[in-house]
Amino acid sequence: MWAIRFFFDRERRIRDRALFDLAIDSKLRGCDLVKIRIREVVVGTEIRIRAIVVQQKTGRPVQFEITSDVRTSLLAWLEKRGGSVEDYAFPSRIDHTKHISARQYARLVDEWVKAIGLRPEEYGGSAPPGRENRDLT
């Protein structure tokens, strides 16, 4: 995981760092991760310590902690991104009123894995990093 974080920092990929970090902390499926709205992770001007998201597959709410390092990367992204609390935290580049697709998230995971010299087919993009076939640590 640290190799991927180093890659993001070196390449100044603030959004990808925040997305990756939130995936690790939340352990959400990609389809749930991409739908997170700013209001679900922000209270006032700060990133929440805990967040609750309703899972698409089960319809049940899941609570997760947002650790200090992840709050830092998420805040850096949201400050750069701007927007209102009703907006998606990770908007589509094509239509900013929509979120990135779960398929795009899976492509990003594949790209991240390749960037550190691993084989994407061994690391599924549909599950959050760390919950697929192999652990990225």
Buried (B, 14 or more C-beta within 10 A) or exposed (E): BEBBBEBBEEEEBBBBBBBBBBBBBBBBBBBBBBBBBBBBBBEEEEBBEEBEBEEEEEEEEBEBEBEEEBBBBBBBBBEEBEEEEEBBBBBBEEEEEEBBBBEBBBBBBBEBBEBBEBEBEEBBBBBBBBBBEEEBE
